[in-house]
Amino acid sequence: MKRKLSQWQRKVFYEGATEPPFQNEYWDNKHPGIYVDPVSGEVLFSSLDKFDSGTGWPSFSKPVHPELLEYVEDFSYGMHRVEVRTKHTKGHLGHVFDDGPEPTGMRFCINSASLHFIPLEDMVAEGYMEYLSLFSHVKLPFEQIILAAGCFWGVEAYFKRVKGVVGTKVGYSGGDVMWPTYDDVCTGETGHAESVLVKFDPTVLPVEKVLGHFFFIHDPESLNRQGNDVGTQYRSAIFYLDEKHVPAIEKALEKLRNQGKHPVTQVEKAKNFYPAEEYHQDYLTKNPGGYCHVNLSRMWEGD
């Protein structure tokens, strides 16, 4: 979760430097998304509250979580200002003024170097699913679903080859521990399953076909085991983000039952997704000889 700051970011965030106006990364950024603490990852501001102040720095009318900020009287440069800092990481963000737009009347003038922007389309993949509801009015160019079918290395490698898949991310989903590590999940005590976030273009790959591939690559009748991997973290599960996918999921499971099978696949509304460590992402591309319980020589043809 923690990110490494550049030398300039450290100078701004920890030493209180100010970046030049109109020459910083986010001053004119109009893309929907959230702005987080570059060290802790805590959500500080939203694009929904960003406005063009004409000053050349990112300006916000309010923070997302006021309790994550603290304020310090600043008398530098012969003037009185109120500095804004992050409460937990003690980083310098900028200053706050009372000349902003209504209804708050506030202008949080923030350095880009003290922020990390996560665009809407990456919010689930980066572990910020709970903030999607803020942008329910914005339509994404793809749909998303979280699938667990054993070791996520092979599951991701397979779906990256499926036409219509526009992105994947391996991570942990379905448990109650926030931001778990791989070692945490391997204990089987976090409640999380090794999962793959699949982003897909429904005009090319309807969710019915996503599910067809999912059930093709693993044994949905195997309880807490796929291949050589045993444990609840390797369970068969579907964590849906969109209610409209539910009928297709139910139909796919019913089809298996009509074939005489007894799927144990867990189905529930997605409550979280935490990206796995970077070395797990695209693991089999980086390590072609790595273990894989999925037969990557075959692809589901549909039926």
N, C-alpha and C positions, 0 to 999 in steps of 0.2 A: 504493500500500500504506500509506503514512504517513497518519495522520489528524491533524486539527487539534484540539488540546486546548482545552477551555474554560478560562476564567480560573481557575475553582475547581480543575479538574484540574491545571493548571500549578502551582497553589499546593501541592497535595498531592504531586504527582509530583516536582517539582523543588525545592520548598522544605520538604518534610517535614511539612506540615500533616496533621492527623488529622480525618477527618470524624466527625460525631456518630453514635453507635450507633443502630440501628433507624431511621435517617433517611438511608439511602443506598441506591443502586439495587439492589444484588445481595445484600444480607444474607439475604433470604428467598427468593431465586430458586432454584427447584427444577427448572427446565427442563433437559433434557439438552443438553450442549454444552461448548465450551471457552472458557477465559478467556485472552486474549492481551495482550501488551504493547501499550498504546494508541499507542505511537509506532512501534515496529519491526514489530509484528504477530507477534512470536515467541510460540509457545504456552507459557504458564506453568503453568496449572492446568486440571483437568478437573472437570466436575460429578460424575464418578464418585468423586472424592475429597473432595467438599464435604460438610460435616456441620453440624448445628445445634449450635453451641457455647453458645448462650444469651447471647452477648456483644453481639449486635447488629451484628457485622461479618461479612463472608464469611470462613468458616474452612475450611481444607483440611488434610488429613492428610499430604499430600506434593505436591511439584511434579511436573509431567509430565517436565520436563527439568532435573534438579538443577544441571547445568552452566551453566544460564542465570541462576542466582542467585548473589549474593554477600552476605556477612554482615559487619555492622559492630557493634562493641560500642557500646552506647548508655547513657550515664549521666545522661541528662536527667531532670528532675523528681525528682531525689534517689533514683532507683532504677536497678538494672542490668537492661537488656534487650538483646536481640539484634535489631538492625534488619535487614530483608530488602530488598535492592535488586536491580534488574535489572543484569546484568553489562555488557551492551552499551550501554544507553541511560542507565545510572546513575540510574534513577528510584527514588524511595522507594515501596515497596509496603506495608510495615507492619512487623510483628514476628513472631518465631517463639518458641513456648513449648513446654515438654516436658510439657504436661498434656493432650495429644490422645488420641484413641482408638488402640487397637492395630490393626494390628501395628506402626505407626511410633511411636506415642506422642507424635507431634508435632502442634502446632496452629499453622498459618500463618494469622495474623490479618491480613487484607489489606484495604486501603481499596478500595471500589468505584471510586472516582475514578481509581485507578491500574490499572484493568483495562478491557478491552473484551470483552464477551461475544458469542460467535457461536453461536447455537442450532444444534442438530443439523441441522435442515432446511435451513440456509443454509451448511453447512460446505463443500460442493462448490462452490457458487456463489462463495464468498469465497476459494477457493484452498486449502482445507485437506482435500482428499480423502484424504490419507494417514492421517488420524485417524478415518475412518469405522469402521475395524475395531474401535476401542475400544467402539463402540456397536452391534455386530452383533446384540445381543439386543433392540434397540429397533426396532420396525417403524414406518416412516414412512407417512404417509397418501397417498403418491404414489410413482411410480417416476421414474428419471432416465436420460437418455442424452445423449451429446455428439455433435453432428452438424456436419460440415464440408461445405459445398456452395458454396464461393466466398465472395464478400464477405459478411461476417456481418450487415450492415445489413438486406439484403433477406430473408435467411433468418429472422432474428428477427422482422421485420415480418410475414412470412407465418405463422409458427407462433403468434404472439400471437393470430391470428384463428381458429385451429383449436379447435373445441369439445373440451374435455377437457384442454387444456393449462392448467396451473395456474401456470406461471411460466417465465420465460426469462432467460438472462443471456448476453451475448456475451463471448468471451474467447479465450484461446490455449491450444491443447492439442496433445499429440503430440510435443513437442520435448524438449530436454534442458536448456534455459536456464530457470532459476528466475526467476519474476516479471519476464518480459520486458515491454518497452514496445512500443507500436505501431510506433515507428521501428525497434526491434530486429527485430520480426517481418517488417517490410517488406524487410529486407535479404535474406530468404530463407535466412539462415544459422543460425537458431535451431532449425529442425526443426519449429516449431509451425505449425499450421494455424489460420486464422481459424475459430472454432467457435462454436456456440450450445449452451448447456446447456438442454435441454428437460425440464421437470418435467411429468408428465402423470398423470392419474387413469386407471388401467388399466380401471376398471369402465365408463368412458365412452369412453376412447380406448385400445384395446389397442395394444401395441407394433407389431403388424403394420400397423395403420393409421398409426402414426407414421412407419414406414418407407415406406408408400405415399406419404404426403405428401412425404417426403424425396426420393424418386426422381422424383417428379412435378415438383419445382421446379428441378432442375438436370440437367445431362448427365453421367451417371456414366461415359460412355465417353471423356470429355475429360480428358486427362492434364494436371494442374497448370494448368488454365485453366477459367474460367467467365465468359462474357460478355467484357468488355474487360479483365478482370483475369487476369494471367499470373504464375505463380510457384508454388513448392511450397506456399506459405501459402494458396493458393486450391484445393488439391487436394480431391478427393472422399474423405471419410473418415467412418467410424463408430467412435467410441470408446465401448465399452459398459462400464457399471459393474456390471451384473448378468449373471452367467453364463447365467441362464435366458433372456436375450434372444438368445443366440447361435443357437439353432435357427431363430428367426424371421428373423434377418439372413441366414443361409445360404439359407433358403427363398426370400427376396426376391431374392437375387442369382441363384439358380438359375432363378427365373422369368424374369429378364431374359435369361439365357443361352438359355433355351428359345425366347425371342422373336427369337433371332438377334443379340442385342446382346453386347458385350464390355466389361462394366463394369471399370473400373480402381480402383474404390472400395477404399480401404485399410480393413481391419477389424482392430482390436486392442483388447485390454483397456485401458481408460483408466488412464493412469499419473499424469496431472495435469490441472488446469484452472486457469488464472490469469485472473481477471476483467480485461477490458479497461478502459481509462480511462473515467471517467464520461460523457464527451461521446459515446462510442460507444454507450452503453446507450440503447435506444429511439431510435436516431438518426433514423430516417425519420419518427417522430412529432414529433420536435423540428425536423426539416428536411424537410417534405413534398416539396420539390422535389429532394431529394437523389438521387444515382445509385442505381439498383437493377437488378441483372441478373435478378431474379426478377419474373415477371409477376404482380403482385398483384391483377390483375383476374379471375384464375381461381383456383378451388379444386379440389383433387382430389376427385372424387366417389366413388372406390372402384371396384373391379372384381373 
